C-alpha cells in the first residue's frame, strides 16, 4: 500500500474544498493568490518574524500545489524535474570550480558562473 504524500494530502483537501465551491474557477485566480502569498512571505521576512515566515511559506506552498492541480501537473514530477535540473547545474559548477582550482566562489563570482551554466543547457 502506497503512503500518501504530504503533497497529495494537500491536493485531497483542496478537492474537498472544491466540492463545496471553495476553489478558483480559473488559473488566473490562483496566479493572483500566488502573488499575494509571495508578498506576504516578503513582509514576514522583512519583519524577521519566524512564526509568520513559516505560516506564509506554508500558504505559498499550498497555493503552488493548487496551481499544479489546476494545471494537472504532478507536484512530485515538478519537484523531481527541478531537482534533476539543479543537480546537473550544481555538478557543472563543481566541475568549473575544480577546473579553476578553487573550492568556493563569492556571491558575485557564483552569479556569473551560474548564469554561464544556465546558458549552456
C-alpha positions in Angstrom: 0.0 0.0 0.0 1.4 3.4 -1.0 1.7 6.0 1.7 0.1 9.3 0.7 2.5 12.1 0.3 2.1 15.4 2.1 1.5 17.0 -1.4 -1.3 14.5 -2.1 -2.9 15.3 1.3 -3.0 19.0 0.4 -4.5 18.3 -3.0 -7.1 16.0 -1.5 -8.0 18.7 1.0 -8.3 21.2 -1.9 -10.5 18.8 -3.8 -12.8 18.5 -0.8 -13.0 22.3 -0.7 -13.7 22.4 -4.5 -16.6 20.1 -3.9 -18.3 22.8 -1.9 -17.3 25.6 -4.2 -14.2 26.8 -2.3 -11.8 26.9 -5.3 -10.8 29.2 -8.1 -12.5 28.7 -11.4 -9.6 30.0 -13.5 -5.9 29.6 -13.3 -5.6 33.4 -13.2 -7.2 33.5 -9.8 -4.5 31.1 -8.5 -1.8 33.2 -10.1 -3.2 36.3 -8.3 -3.1 34.3 -5.0 0.5 33.3 -5.6 1.5 36.9 -6.0 -0.4 37.8 -2.8 1.2 35.0 -0.8 4.6 35.8 -2.2 4.2 39.4 -0.9 3.1 38.1 2.5 6.3 36.0 2.7 8.4 39.0 1.8 6.7 41.1 4.5 7.2 38.4 7.1 10.9 38.1 6.2 11.2 41.9 6.5 9.7 41.7 10.0 12.1 38.8 10.8 9.1 37.0 12.3 10.0 33.3 12.1 6.5 32.2 13.0 4.9 34.4 10.4 7.5 33.3 7.8 6.7 29.7 8.5 3.0 30.3 8.2 3.3 32.4 5.0 5.7 29.9 3.3 3.1 27.2 4.1 0.4 29.3 2.4 2.6 29.9 -0.6 3.4 26.2 -0.9 -0.2 25.3 -0.6 -1.1 27.7 -3.4 1.7 26.3 -5.6 0.1 22.9 -5.1 -3.2 24.4 -6.0 -1.7 25.7 -9.2 -0.2 22.4 -10.1 -3.6 20.8 -9.5 -5.3 23.3 -11.8 -2.7 22.7 -14.5 -3.0 18.9 -14.0 0.7 18.5 -13.3 2.0 16.3 -10.6 3.9 18.3 -7.9 6.1 15.3 -7.3 7.1 15.3 -11.0 7.6 19.1 -10.9 10.0 18.9 -7.9 11.8 15.8 -9.3 12.5 17.6 -12.6 13.6 20.7 -10.7 15.9 18.6 -8.5 17.4 16.9 -11.6 18.0 20.3 -13.3 19.6 21.8 -10.2 21.8 18.7 -9.7 23.0 18.9 -13.3 23.9 22.6 -12.9 25.4 22.0 -9.4 27.7 19.3 -10.9 28.7 21.8 -13.7 29.5 24.4 -11.0 31.6 21.9 -9.1 33.5 20.9 -12.3 34.1 24.6 -13.1 35.4 25.3 -9.6 37.7 22.2 -9.9 38.9 23.3 -13.3 39.7 26.7 -11.8 41.4 25.1 -8.8 39.1 26.8 -6.3 36.7 25.4 -3.8 34.5 28.4 -3.2 33.2 31.4 -5.2 31.9 34.6 -3.6 28.3 35.6 -4.4 29.3 37.8 -7.4 31.6 35.1 -8.9 28.9 32.5 -8.3 26.3 34.6 -10.0 28.5 34.8 -13.1 29.3 31.1 -13.1 25.6 30.2 -12.6 24.4 32.5 -15.5 27.0 31.0 -17.8 26.0 27.4 -16.9 22.3 28.2 -17.3 23.1 29.5 -20.8 24.8 26.2 -21.7 21.7 24.0 -21.2 
